[in-house]
Amino acid sequence: MTATETTKRGTWSKRISSIAILLAALSLLALAAAALGWRSGLLPLRIDFELLALAAIAAVLGGVTAAIALAVWRWRLGGLRILLLAGAFLLGAGFVLLPLKLTMRHAPPIHDITTDTTDSPAIIAALPARQAEHAATAAYGGPATAAQQRAAYPDIVPVILPLSPPKAFDLALATARGMPRWNITATDPAAGRIEASEASFWFGFVDDIVIRVAADGAGSRIDIRSLSRQGKGDLGVNAARVRAYIAALKKAAG
């Protein structure tokens, strides 16, 4: 290879590496802007999701570009350092975006999960906050939503405990207080109702939770509902939350 060819190869490698760096930075900036835009209230949800899509596209293109640059410039230490930096950026974006993409393929397009699809526990305390956020309706979606839930999450069912309602309520409340990142917003022992909320780590999306404790023969029946405030789908988050609570409650009950 002549000196001219080597110089040209180095020039193109630098350009490709620079493009990889720019795409990686664009991906992270779009990802951060989407979260900050929603948390600050400056951007509507539609724009935030468009920024998220931009971050995903930039991450994919950046990864391909970095791979090409590495193949061309693999023997140059300086180029390797640049590509490692680009790779770190892309891994950061992929850490957030890849799980979202994989979950979207399997989770149904619903954002309301309940152990009682016939008489779903009602959201009460969170209604003012939901109205202030212009959130989706807190009314249950009916047979269509129930059918989608049963098909995707047939294991989500009520918990029956051999405890009196007062004791079951105390156990349900203690379990709710022990759930990570849950914020207890209301308790009504007489009605057997507990309400809570949980915000997502990155975007700060808030989901509302209601637990209902009722007599069931000589024991008690505990139902739980988890409902997102925004979006048409939840990427399986509400189902995972309900399952985690049910598992913790059963463990606490022994």
C-alpha positions as CSV (number, residue, x, y, z in Angstrom):
1,M,0.0,0.0,0.0
2,T,1.4,3.4,-1.0
3,A,1.8,6.3,1.3
4,T,-1.0,8.1,-0.6
5,E,-3.3,5.1,-0.2
6,T,-2.5,4.9,3.5
7,T,-3.2,8.6,4.0
8,K,-6.6,8.3,2.2
9,R,-7.5,5.3,4.2
10,G,-6.6,7.1,7.4
11,T,-8.7,10.1,6.4
12,W,-11.8,8.1,5.6
13,S,-11.4,6.1,8.8
14,K,-11.2,9.3,10.8
15,R,-14.4,10.6,9.1
16,I,-16.2,7.4,9.7
17,S,-15.1,7.4,13.3
18,S,-16.3,11.0,13.7
19,I,-19.7,10.1,12.3
20,A,-19.9,7.2,14.8
21,I,-19.1,9.6,17.6
22,L,-21.7,12.1,16.4
23,L,-24.4,9.5,16.1
24,A,-23.6,8.1,19.5
25,A,-23.8,11.6,21.0
26,L,-27.1,12.3,19.1
27,S,-28.6,9.1,20.5
28,L,-27.7,10.0,24.1
29,L,-28.9,13.6,23.7
30,A,-32.2,12.5,22.2
31,L,-32.7,10.0,25.0
32,A,-31.9,12.6,27.7
33,A,-34.0,15.3,26.0
34,A,-37.0,12.9,25.9
35,A,-36.8,12.3,29.6
36,L,-36.1,15.9,30.6
37,G,-38.8,17.2,28.2
38,W,-41.5,15.0,29.9
39,R,-40.3,15.6,33.5
40,S,-40.2,19.4,33.0
41,G,-43.5,19.5,31.2
42,L,-42.0,21.3,28.3
43,L,-42.7,18.6,25.7
44,P,-45.9,16.6,25.0
45,L,-45.7,12.8,25.2
46,R,-45.9,12.4,21.4
47,I,-42.7,14.5,21.0
48,D,-41.0,12.6,23.8
49,F,-41.6,9.3,22.1
50,E,-40.5,10.7,18.7
51,L,-37.2,11.6,20.4
52,L,-37.0,8.1,21.8
53,A,-37.4,6.7,18.3
54,L,-34.7,9.1,17.1
55,A,-32.4,7.9,19.8
56,A,-33.0,4.3,18.7
57,I,-32.3,5.0,15.1
58,A,-29.1,7.0,15.9
59,A,-27.9,4.2,18.1
60,V,-28.3,1.5,15.4
61,L,-26.7,3.7,12.7
62,G,-23.9,4.6,15.1
63,G,-23.2,1.0,15.9
64,V,-23.0,0.0,12.2
65,T,-20.8,3.0,11.5
66,A,-18.5,2.2,14.4
67,A,-18.2,-1.4,13.2
68,I,-17.2,-0.2,9.7
69,A,-14.6,2.2,11.1
70,L,-13.2,-0.5,13.4
71,A,-12.8,-2.9,10.3
72,V,-11.0,-0.1,8.4
73,W,-8.9,1.3,11.2
74,R,-8.4,-1.6,13.5
75,W,-4.6,-1.3,13.4
76,R,-4.5,2.3,14.6
77,L,-4.5,2.8,18.4
78,G,-5.9,6.3,18.1
79,G,-8.8,5.0,16.1
80,L,-9.5,2.2,18.5
81,R,-9.7,4.7,21.4
82,I,-12.3,6.8,19.5
83,L,-14.3,3.8,18.6
84,L,-14.3,2.6,22.2
85,L,-15.7,5.9,23.2
86,A,-18.4,5.7,20.6
87,G,-19.1,2.2,21.7
88,A,-19.5,3.4,25.3
89,F,-22.0,6.0,24.2
90,L,-24.0,3.5,22.1
91,L,-24.0,0.9,25.0
92,G,-25.5,3.6,27.2
93,A,-28.3,4.3,24.8
94,G,-28.8,0.6,24.1
95,F,-29.1,-0.2,27.8
96,V,-32.3,1.8,27.9
97,L,-33.6,1.3,24.4
98,L,-33.0,-2.5,23.8
99,P,-35.1,-3.7,26.7
100,L,-37.9,-1.4,25.5
101,K,-37.8,-2.8,22.0
102,L,-37.7,-6.4,23.2
103,T,-40.6,-5.9,25.6
104,M,-42.8,-4.2,23.0
105,R,-42.8,-7.4,21.0
106,H,-44.5,-9.4,23.8
107,A,-46.5,-7.0,25.9
108,P,-50.1,-6.4,24.9
109,P,-51.1,-2.8,24.1
110,I,-52.9,-2.2,27.4
111,H,-51.8,-0.2,30.5
112,D,-54.3,-1.5,33.1
113,I,-53.7,-4.7,35.0
114,T,-56.0,-6.1,37.7
115,T,-56.6,-9.3,39.5
116,D,-60.4,-8.7,39.1
117,T,-61.4,-8.0,35.6
118,T,-65.1,-8.2,36.4
119,D,-65.2,-5.7,39.3
120,S,-61.8,-3.9,39.1
121,P,-60.7,-2.0,42.3
122,A,-61.5,1.7,41.8
123,I,-58.8,4.5,41.7
124,I,-60.0,7.2,44.1
125,A,-57.2,9.1,45.8
126,A,-55.2,9.5,42.7
127,L,-58.0,11.0,40.6
128,P,-57.1,14.7,41.2
129,A,-53.4,14.0,40.2
130,R,-54.5,12.1,37.1
131,Q,-56.8,15.0,36.1
132,A,-54.0,17.5,36.6
133,E,-51.7,15.5,34.3
134,H,-54.5,15.0,31.7
135,A,-54.0,11.3,32.2
136,A,-55.9,8.5,30.6
137,T,-59.3,7.6,32.1
138,A,-59.2,5.6,35.4
139,A,-62.3,3.6,34.3
140,Y,-61.6,0.0,33.5
141,G,-61.5,-0.9,29.8
142,G,-64.0,-3.7,30.0
143,P,-64.2,-7.1,28.2
144,A,-61.7,-6.2,25.5
145,T,-59.0,-5.2,28.0
146,A,-59.8,-8.2,30.2
147,A,-59.4,-10.6,27.2
148,Q,-56.0,-9.2,26.3
149,Q,-54.9,-9.5,29.9
150,R,-56.0,-13.1,30.3
151,A,-54.3,-14.0,27.1
152,A,-51.0,-12.4,28.1
153,Y,-51.0,-12.8,31.9
154,P,-53.2,-15.8,32.9
155,D,-51.4,-16.1,36.2
156,I,-52.6,-12.8,37.6
157,V,-55.4,-13.8,39.9
158,P,-56.6,-12.7,43.4
159,V,-54.8,-13.8,46.5
160,I,-57.0,-15.7,49.1
161,L,-55.6,-15.7,52.6
162,P,-56.9,-17.6,55.7
163,L,-57.0,-14.4,57.7
164,S,-59.7,-12.1,58.9
165,P,-60.1,-8.9,56.8
166,P,-58.5,-6.6,59.4
167,K,-55.4,-8.9,59.7
168,A,-55.3,-9.3,55.9
169,F,-55.5,-5.5,55.5
170,D,-52.5,-5.0,57.9
171,L,-50.5,-7.6,56.1
172,A,-51.4,-6.1,52.7
173,L,-50.4,-2.6,53.9
174,A,-47.1,-3.8,55.4
175,T,-46.3,-5.5,52.1
176,A,-47.1,-2.4,50.1
177,R,-44.9,-0.3,52.3
178,G,-42.1,-2.7,51.7
179,M,-42.3,-2.5,47.9
180,P,-39.4,-0.6,46.4
181,R,-40.2,2.9,45.1
182,W,-43.9,2.7,46.1
183,N,-45.4,5.8,47.6
184,I,-48.4,5.1,49.8
185,T,-51.0,7.8,49.0
186,A,-54.1,6.6,50.9
187,T,-55.3,3.9,53.3
188,D,-58.9,3.2,54.4
189,P,-59.1,0.2,56.7
190,A,-62.9,0.4,56.9
191,A,-63.2,0.1,53.1
192,G,-60.3,-2.3,52.8
193,R,-58.6,0.0,50.3
194,I,-54.9,1.0,49.9
195,E,-53.6,3.3,47.2
196,A,-50.1,3.9,46.1
197,S,-48.1,5.2,43.2
198,E,-44.7,4.5,41.6
199,A,-42.7,6.6,39.2
200,S,-40.4,5.1,36.5
201,F,-36.7,5.7,36.8
202,W,-35.9,7.4,33.5
203,F,-39.0,9.3,32.4
204,G,-40.7,9.6,35.7
205,F,-44.0,8.2,34.4
206,V,-46.3,7.6,37.3
207,D,-48.5,4.5,37.7
208,D,-51.3,4.3,40.2
209,I,-51.9,1.2,42.4
210,V,-55.0,0.2,44.4
211,I,-55.3,-2.8,46.7
212,R,-58.7,-4.0,47.9
213,V,-59.1,-6.4,50.9
214,A,-62.5,-8.0,51.3
215,A,-64.0,-10.9,53.2
216,D,-64.1,-14.2,51.4
217,G,-65.8,-16.9,53.4
218,A,-63.8,-17.5,56.6
219,G,-60.8,-15.7,55.1
220,S,-60.0,-12.7,52.9
221,R,-59.6,-12.0,49.2
222,I,-57.0,-9.4,48.1
223,D,-57.1,-7.8,44.7
224,I,-54.6,-5.4,43.2
225,R,-54.8,-3.1,40.2
226,S,-51.9,-1.2,38.6
227,L,-52.8,1.5,36.1
228,S,-50.6,3.9,34.1
229,R,-51.4,7.5,33.8
230,Q,-49.9,8.0,30.3
231,G,-49.7,5.9,27.1
232,K,-51.7,3.1,25.5
233,G,-49.3,0.3,26.4
234,D,-47.0,-0.2,29.4
235,L,-44.3,-2.6,28.1
236,G,-45.4,-5.1,30.7
237,V,-44.5,-2.8,33.6
238,N,-47.9,-3.0,35.4
239,A,-48.1,-6.8,35.1
240,A,-44.6,-7.1,36.5
241,R,-45.5,-4.8,39.4
242,V,-48.7,-6.8,40.2
243,R,-46.7,-10.1,40.1
244,A,-44.0,-8.7,42.4
245,Y,-46.6,-7.5,45.0
246,I,-48.5,-10.9,44.9
247,A,-45.2,-12.8,45.4
248,A,-44.2,-10.5,48.3
249,L,-47.6,-10.8,49.9
250,K,-47.6,-14.6,49.7
251,K,-44.2,-14.7,51.1
252,A,-45.2,-12.5,54.0
253,A,-48.3,-14.6,54.7
254,G,-46.1,-17.7,54.9
